[in-house]
Amino acid sequence: MKFAYQGIPGSYSENCIKVNYPDAEAISCRTFQDAFELAKKDKNIKALVPEQNQLIGSINIETLILKYRLNVSAEHFFPINHSLLVLPGAKLSDITDVYSHTAALSQSHSFINKYKFKENVMADTAGSALYISKQKDKTKAAIASKESAEIYNLEVANQKIQDEEENFTRFLIFQKEISHPKFSENEKYITSFIFKLKNKPSALFQSLTGLSIRQVDMTKLQSFPEKGTFSSYYFFCEVQGHIEEKKVSGAIKDLELHCSEFQLLGVFKQSKFRNR
């Protein structure tokens, strides 16, 4: 099994692949779109992409979901624990500048302010670790995963430096082939889809009425504009339940009556993380 991900070795995406699919091959990609492209072209490659972070919200991959329309086959909630990585022998008192992705910097704001470090934005966390390893400057440090320290010959000066101890990112698995798990009453599921409403008053309210009447819980609803316009919007939606359940299929049929476009993206088992 192969998984494409955005970033380089040591990134949280790669770590998520290693933990959940230890025997899989992880393929590094420059962008999220590159990961989607590989999964679109090759049925033997899946894309693992972050969809939402507990602290900063949506990662804004909805336009790529719409463009590639790949099947969503799984979700994983992965802990994000930032570490301060330094060159071997460097002390905390030596550090003046820290480098990382903007999200990691914002999530470690209190730690950075405490030591009055100067922030420097990089494209990703693992990339900042690689950058520090090449600089050979003990005044510079990276905020990244502790796994990055092992890969790029750095030392962990501090662990779990993020402001909030609990910090999880939800990753989705995208694949070319359509495959839905067989319904079982002993399992919990998520049904994922995108839709565009007809241009009429109260369309969104009317379209969601079926979910309320049939008592189907919606776990996500996010709008994003159709390309080239601000007057037409798509919605990325997820509900609890399996498409084979009568209440879910009925609610979706009700919703489709109000849509000019609808596409089922996938049905997959809920992560056990949701049971906490």
C-alpha positions, 0 to 999 in steps of 0.5 A: 500500500502506498500513501502520498502526503504533502511535506517531507520525512518527519512531517506530521502527515508522514508520522500519521501514515507510519502509525496507522499504516506501518507497512505502507510506503509514504510518498513525499509531495510538494503540495496537497494538489500533488498528493491528490494528483497521484491518487487520481492517476494511480489506484494503488496510491492513496492520499492522506491529507489534513482536513481540520485542526482542533485549534486553528480549524479548517485546512481549506482543502475543499476546493481540491476535494471538489476538483478531484472528487476522490472517494473518502475511505477513512479518517484519522485523528492524530496528535500534534505535539510540537518540539523545539529542535536545536543543533547538537550542543546548542542550549536554550539560551543560545536561541534567538530565532525559531523557524516553522510553519505559521500554524505551529508558530501560532500554536506555540505562541506562549512558549515563543513569547516567554523566551522572546524568540523571533519568529520566521515562517517556513513552508512546513514544520519538517522543512524547518528542521531540515533548514536548521540542520543545514544552517549550522547556526546554534542561534536558530531552532525549529518547531517541528515533530520530535521525529524530525530531530532523529531524521535531521540530526537535531536535538530536542530542547523542549517537548510539547511546547504548544499552548494547548496540551491537546492538539489533534489534526483530522486527516482524511484518506482519499482514493480513486476506487469507490469502496464503502464498508458493508453496514453493520449495526455494531459499527458507527459510520460517517457519510460524506458528500458535496452539493450545490443548491438550486438558486432559490430563497431559503434553499439551505434551510429547506435542504437540511430539513430532512436531516432534522426530521429524520434525526440524522446528526450532521458533523460538518457543513462548510461552504466554499464558492464555485470557481470564478464567482461569489454568487454560487456556493458548494457545501462539503457535508458529513453526517453520522450514519451509513448511506444504507441506513433508511434514515440517512438515505431518506434524508439525502434524497430529501436534500437532493430535491433542492440541489442542482448538483450532488455527489457522494464522496464516501462512507467510512467507519468513524474513528474511535477518537470520536468516542472519547 
